[in-house]
Amino acid sequence: MRFVPIEYIKENSILGDTIYSVDGVLLANEGIKLTARLLNKIKENQIFTLYITDEHSNSKINRLIHPNLRNKAMLIIKEIFLAAGYRDANGQLKSKSIYEYMSSLNSIVDEILLELSSKKNIPLEYIDIKSVENYLYMSSLNCGILGALIAMDMDYNYEMTKNIFLAGIFHDIGMALIPPDIFQKKTEFTTEEKMMIINHPKIGIEFLKDKHFLNAYVKQATLQHHEKLDGTGYPLRISGEEINTVSQIVGITDVYDAMTSDKPYRRATTPHEAIEYLMAGSGRLFDSNVVSVFTKKINPYPPGSLVKLSSGDIAVVDEVIKGLPLRPKLRLIKGTEGNYSYEPLDLTINHKIFIDSLVYNID
């Protein structure tokens, strides 16, 4: 299967992965035909990218956790964020207690960590399908998962790995306290709105400061996840060793997840572009060790991806060689629709050709 923006998906394509609404309700099971009516329903739920399977790409992509477990975790995070950002009938912020959700959250984090521990050596190929409306909750979960994977590769113990997971979950809690019409806004922000967005780490730490059931790592990451090594981040403009390593881990996963997700005001970039951005900022914006650990886990062109080569040919990725994610084994696609043929090409052997870009259709 392959990840495709919805505008490139043809009617009657086969859905490659089950999708849920923002409320966690099943929208469509994998294997169903994507009729015009169903595609419109998916768009109405503000889901703009899907996995599909077709004659070129019917292989499965490695998932780190089961979709049902991911959906269950998202719903718990949603409850926490909605309680934190609760507003009365007049729109005044009246945050409710989040303590009652912590037992369920801790239990599901333990469950996810158990599943991740058996798959920590599997490259990251799967990009979570998000509704624009549930972006905040799914992004928080993804940052927790990605941060835990980094922690495992950096040989942190279980307790510390869980701290990093929780830091990923709570890092953007300040966004939940911002009026939702601002967070979901599709047009340009006013100066006042920009300042509110920039100050969401301060808003978040103000909310968390008296939550004694959350430790200092969670609170530091909430405040520092947008800080950069060279001092160009926000809100405090601290630099270098002033930024906690956990904050760096969460910040890097936040950048990757944000870039590879659809937003109200822009569409997602590819994993390869996100990796290039992180590597370009390594040692200047981001901790070089954390970037190195994280980017080695990403598979920018998973099996099933369609790619355009430097030769101008279109090919499908068949196998990604460990340690050589940019030099996979491919099949060149020949012929026309209904009469395609394939020719093997191994980029670990053929060094004259390279991948130019990810594509979504043959024509």
C-alpha atoms as one frame of an Amber mdcrd trajectory, in Angstrom:
protein
   0.000   0.000   0.000   1.069   3.589  -0.424   0.270   6.978   1.087  -1.552
   9.230  -1.421  -3.091  12.731  -1.160  -6.834  12.383  -1.742  -6.848  14.593
  -4.854  -4.666  11.988  -6.630  -6.923   9.057  -5.730  -9.101   7.698  -8.536
 -12.635   6.460  -7.939 -12.848   2.738  -7.110  -9.282   2.626  -5.796  -8.921
   0.189  -2.898  -8.493   1.619   0.604  -5.306   0.203   2.101  -5.842   1.104
   5.748  -8.842   1.456   8.068  -9.765   5.066   8.882 -11.640   6.632  11.798
 -13.488   9.894  12.360 -12.320  12.518  14.854 -14.623  10.849  17.410 -12.956
   7.490  16.884 -15.883   6.092  14.888 -15.049   3.714  12.044 -15.376   5.489
   8.684 -14.160   2.771   6.323 -12.406  -0.578   6.571  -9.318  -1.436   4.579
 -10.124  -3.264   1.359 -13.242  -1.227   0.515 -13.660   0.486  -2.855 -13.346
   4.257  -2.656 -16.466   5.454  -4.454 -17.055   9.138  -5.170 -19.589   9.218
  -2.319 -17.133   7.680   0.168 -14.307   9.980  -0.931 -16.576  12.985  -0.332
 -17.499  11.657   3.126 -13.796  11.279   3.955 -13.130  14.845   2.810 -16.035
  16.068   4.961 -14.186  14.504   7.917 -11.161  16.612   6.933  -9.005  13.614
   6.033  -6.947  14.538   3.006  -4.456  11.672   2.663  -5.121   7.922   2.519
  -3.371   4.624   2.047  -4.416   2.726  -1.075  -3.475  -0.576  -2.656  -3.285
  -1.127  -6.402  -1.593  -3.296  -9.014   1.737  -1.583  -8.324   1.690  -1.620
  -4.537  -0.207  -4.270  -2.619   2.400  -4.922   0.065   1.740  -4.118   3.722
   3.626  -1.354   5.520   5.032  -2.030   8.977   2.806  -0.594  11.699   4.391
  -0.002  15.087   1.106  -0.386  16.975  -2.307  -1.809  16.091  -4.815   0.747
  14.702  -7.372  -0.085  17.420  -4.807   0.581  20.155  -3.784   3.837  18.496
  -7.418   4.927  18.215  -8.095   4.071  21.872  -5.068   6.104  22.984  -6.119
   9.055  20.817  -9.546   9.139  22.454  -8.029   9.260  25.963  -5.720  12.112
  24.924  -8.691  13.903  23.384 -10.590  13.666  26.694  -7.602  15.138  28.548
  -7.157  18.004  26.100 -10.884  18.790  26.023 -10.953  18.900  29.841  -7.920
  21.206  29.883  -9.472  23.503  27.287 -13.063  23.397  28.531 -14.981  26.650
  27.998 -18.333  27.704  29.405 -21.334  28.894  27.381 -19.759  32.359  27.162
 -16.514  31.001  25.754 -14.574  31.608  28.953 -11.828  29.090  29.731 -12.845
  26.927  32.714 -10.330  24.097  32.695 -11.456  20.880  34.359  -9.303  18.391
  36.285  -7.364  15.915  34.134  -6.317  13.698  37.040  -9.237  11.302  36.540
  -7.854  10.342  33.118  -4.309   9.577  34.256  -4.907   5.957  35.276  -6.293
   5.120  31.825  -3.501   7.079  30.131  -0.747   5.341  32.104  -2.261   1.935
  31.371  -2.448   2.501  27.632   1.064   3.997  27.513   2.334   0.817  29.215
   0.442  -1.245  26.643   1.908   0.704  23.729   5.438   0.539  25.137   5.117
  -3.242  25.432   4.139  -3.431  21.762   6.906  -1.005  20.725   9.573  -2.968
  22.606   9.026  -5.935  20.302   9.275  -3.742  17.184  11.928  -1.197  18.099
  14.265  -2.428  15.350  11.622  -2.096  12.633  12.109   1.032  10.460   9.386
   3.672  10.647   7.374   3.384   7.426   3.811   4.123   8.475   2.515   7.706
   8.617  -0.626   7.994  10.693  -3.763   9.114   8.871  -5.100  12.160  10.688
  -8.204  14.246  10.354  -7.289  17.937  10.427  -9.759  18.214  13.307  -8.033
  15.542  15.432  -4.517  16.683  14.516  -3.683  17.965  17.997  -4.547  14.674
  19.706  -2.954  12.377  17.123   0.146  14.545  16.881   0.593  14.386  20.660
   0.287  10.590  20.546   2.703  10.348  17.616   5.278  12.500  19.370   5.000
  10.219  22.385   5.505   7.107  20.251   8.378   8.568  18.236  10.052   9.920
  21.374   9.827   6.488  23.003  11.465   4.896  19.955  14.334   7.379  20.170
  14.655   6.697  23.906  14.842   2.947  23.290  17.591   3.402  20.705  19.461
   5.674  23.111  19.267   2.905  25.758  17.126   4.796  28.248  15.547   2.587
  30.904  11.796   1.882  30.958  10.953   4.624  33.451  12.775   7.268  31.431
  11.308   6.009  28.165   7.836   6.360  29.656   8.671   9.886  30.869   9.608
  10.811  27.299   6.406   9.236  25.964   4.320  11.296  28.412   6.335  14.409
  27.560   5.399  13.876  23.912   1.741  13.537  24.813   1.573  16.686  26.934
   4.015  18.956  25.099   1.271  20.803  23.164  -1.321  20.962  25.958  -1.083
  24.765  25.718  -2.647  24.592  22.253  -5.745  23.020  23.822  -6.182  26.151
  25.949  -6.126  28.481  22.944  -9.575  29.306  21.478 -10.315  26.529  18.936
 -11.283  29.001  16.205  -7.671  30.246  16.289  -6.067  26.805  16.303  -8.257
  25.649  13.380  -7.939  28.911  11.442  -7.218  28.546   7.715  -6.488  32.211
   6.983  -3.569  34.360   8.075  -3.200  34.976  11.819  -3.458  38.461  13.280
  -0.503  39.735  15.323  -2.395  38.960  18.527  -3.198  35.434  17.342   0.428
  34.839  16.338   1.565  35.847  19.816  -0.951  33.462  21.362   0.403  30.593
  19.232   4.006  31.512  20.018   3.190  31.588  23.729   1.433  28.206  23.825
   4.433  26.627  25.665   4.010  29.219  28.436   0.257  28.658  28.472   0.894
  24.934  28.729   3.379  25.120  31.592   1.081  27.460  33.492  -1.618  24.807
  33.277   0.719  21.931  34.242   2.743  23.622  36.992   0.533  22.390  39.849
  -0.060  18.930  38.342   2.104  16.967  40.786   1.270  13.681  39.060   3.356
  14.839  36.073   7.115  15.045  36.530   9.677  17.710  35.652  10.602  16.118
  32.297   7.025  16.494  31.056   6.869  20.104  32.216  10.292  21.029  30.782
   9.377  19.568  27.387   6.094  21.496  27.432   8.003  24.749  27.935  11.090
  24.044  25.801  10.036  21.921  22.804  10.243  24.876  20.381  13.629  26.097
  21.618  16.614  25.714  19.253  20.297  25.146  20.002  21.299  28.446  18.372
  18.823  30.464  20.448  16.390  31.183  17.593  13.520  29.190  19.090  10.731
  30.323  21.389   9.303  31.303  23.853  12.432  31.824  26.003  15.145  31.927
  23.293  17.429  29.740  25.389  20.236  27.851  23.663  22.680  24.953  23.854
  22.784  23.010  27.104  20.031  25.185  28.582  17.642  22.996  26.569  16.939
  19.676  28.253  17.643  16.554  26.153  14.081  15.321  26.645  12.858  18.659
  25.260  15.148  18.189  22.259  13.760  14.697  21.628  10.170  15.928  21.835
  10.977  18.991  19.721  12.484  16.888  16.928   9.534  14.486  16.841   7.175
  17.483  16.856   8.891  18.970  13.796   8.777  15.660  11.916   5.138  14.960
  12.747   4.066  18.534  11.948   5.801  18.490   8.571   4.334  15.117   7.546
   0.755  16.006   8.603  -2.014  17.932   6.875  -2.811  21.207   8.645  -5.775
  23.605   8.278  -3.501  26.019   6.388  -1.197  23.653   4.424  -0.768  20.104
   3.167   1.771  17.580   4.419   5.317  17.297   3.096   6.951  13.925   2.411
   9.008  12.026   5.031  12.081  12.557   2.865  11.658  16.343   2.920  11.160
  16.288   6.704  14.314  14.215   7.170  16.291  16.607   4.966  15.114  19.545
   7.094  16.136  17.850  10.345  19.530  16.846   8.958  20.140  20.362   7.656
  19.516  21.696  11.179  21.555  19.024  12.942  24.052  20.571  15.355  22.707
  24.070  14.714  19.015  23.854  15.575  18.750  20.296  16.852  20.881  17.923
  18.913  22.979  16.043  16.347  22.931  12.779  18.277  19.143  12.772  18.569
  18.739  13.676  14.872  21.124  10.855  13.901  19.246   8.278  15.993  15.843
   9.416  14.736  16.592   9.762  11.021  18.133   6.278  10.915  14.747   4.918
  11.929  12.810   6.607   9.109  12.146   4.788   5.878  11.487   7.701   3.474
  10.423   5.464   0.570   8.581   2.460   2.067   7.789  -0.613  -0.068   4.916
   0.221  -2.404   5.944   3.857  -2.901   5.995   5.183  -6.454   9.121   7.193
  -7.246  10.447   9.191 -10.153  14.082   8.424 -10.963  16.853  10.662 -12.264
  16.479   8.776 -15.567  12.887  10.014 -15.846  11.433   6.534 -15.292   8.717
   5.754 -12.736   9.319   2.802 -10.436   7.751   1.086  -7.450   9.852   0.417
  -4.335  10.089  -3.305  -3.624  12.595  -3.630  -0.795  14.501  -1.174   1.383
  17.956  -2.319   2.411  18.835  -1.700   6.060  21.250   1.236   6.336  20.621
   2.277   2.706  17.125   3.817   2.705  17.835   5.951  -0.378  19.107   2.995
  -2.452  16.210   0.491  -2.464  15.427  -2.354  -4.811  12.854  -1.206  -7.374
  10.701  -2.331 -10.272  10.664  -0.021 -13.283   7.081   0.366 -14.514   6.710
  -0.173 -18.250   3.679  -0.104 -20.551   0.303   1.540 -20.057  -2.699   1.096
 -17.781  -4.114  -2.420 -18.075  -0.920  -3.663 -19.691   1.880  -2.839 -17.280
   5.100  -4.807 -17.082   7.995  -4.494 -14.643  11.776  -4.557 -14.851  13.918
  -5.023 -11.716  16.420  -2.324 -10.765  18.691  -2.529  -7.712  20.021   0.898
  -6.686  22.572  -0.708  -4.378  24.249  -1.970  -7.554  23.343   0.724 -10.090
  24.995   3.855  -8.705  24.284   6.057 -11.743  20.565   6.370 -11.048  18.994
   7.934  -7.940  15.497   8.714  -6.664  14.418  12.192  -7.692  11.030  12.436
  -5.984   7.982  10.664  -4.643   5.046  10.515  -7.082   1.412   9.471  -6.675
   0.287   8.494 -10.176   1.886   7.071 -13.308   0.401   9.732 -15.582
